[in-house]
C-alpha cells in the first residue's frame, strides 16, 4: 500500500456491470455436495446495512509506477477469508471448512480512468493466495488490461464503472484479489471505496466513522489524525479524534479509525459438503430478523411443521450469550420471536435457534 494522503474525491458513479462471457463449463456437484453461485461484495453489504444516508463512497487515486508523494496508493489487495453472498440477505455465509472447491467465475472492479498521454496504461488484476488471512505475493492467476485510451470509456476519471474479468480458475483454499495500475504521470486512475459513518465529529468536518464489519476485505485508513502520512509517523497522539475534548476515547461520541471498503466484487461457484440453508427438520421456514439493522425491537418469523422444543440465544462476537429464551414445546404453526435490543451495544450479533437439538443461525446488526 502506498502513502495515505488526504486527496480522495467523490466519484460520479456509473455502476453498470460489464459482464464477461462465460465460456467454461462448471463441475457438477455430486449427490453429497451442494453447488451455489454467490456474489461476494462486502462494500454493497455495508451500504445495504447502513443505508445511503449513512455510507460514503470516494475514489482514491493509485499508480504503481509512482511513490506516495505522487499517488495515494501503489496497489490494493483484498482478502476473502469469509464467503458471504451479497445477492441474498447479506447474511448467507459458507464456512471455508466445508468448502470442497471455489470456481472464480468473474471479478468486477469499480474504477475511473483518464488517459491524457496517449501512451499505454496497464490495469493488472490478480488472484493471490492468503497466509493467516492476509494477501501474499503468490499469484494464482493474473490478467492485464492495456490501453492508450480510457479503460472506462469516459475521459473524466471521476466517472466510474465496473470492469469485468473472467479468471475461470478453481481454488480450494482462501484467496485474495490484487489490483495494480501502471500508467504515465499524465494519466489518472482511481478505485472506488467507501465507509459507514455516524455523523460529524463536533464542529469539524471529520466523520465519526464506523469500523467495517468486513475488516479482512479492506485497508485501514486513519482519518482522525491532525495530519496525514504513514503511521506511526503521522502527527496526533491517538488513533481517534477527541470530538468532545474529554481527553479520552468515548464510544459513540468520538471519531475513530476505520477500514475502507473497496468495491471489488467476485462472482464464484462454491461446491461444499453442507447445505447453505440447512434448517432443523421440524422447521419449514426461518426469516432474517427485521428490521436489520435495528436499534430497538427486532423479530424473526418461523414455521414449525410438527411439535418441537424451541430455544433462542443471542450471542455477541465474543461468544457471550446476551439473550436466552426457552419457548418450551410448540405445536406446528407460524410463530414470531421478538428481541428487545434496547440494552444491546452497537455491533454484530448471532441468533441461534435450536429445535429438538438441531441449530440454525442468523446474523444481525445493532445500530
KAJOGI-V606073 format. One line per field, one symbol per residue. ss: DSSP state (2 for helix, 1 for strand, 0 for the rest). A space follows every 50 residues. Layout:
BEGIN
ss: ???
END
This chain:
BEGIN
ss: 00000000100111111000000000000000011111110222222222 02221111111100000000001011111100110000000011022211 11111111111111000000111111111110011111111111111000 00000000111111100011100011111111000001111111111111 00000011110000222011100000000000000000011000000000 00001101111101111111110000000000111100010001001111 11110001111111110000111111111100111111110000001111 11111001111111110
END
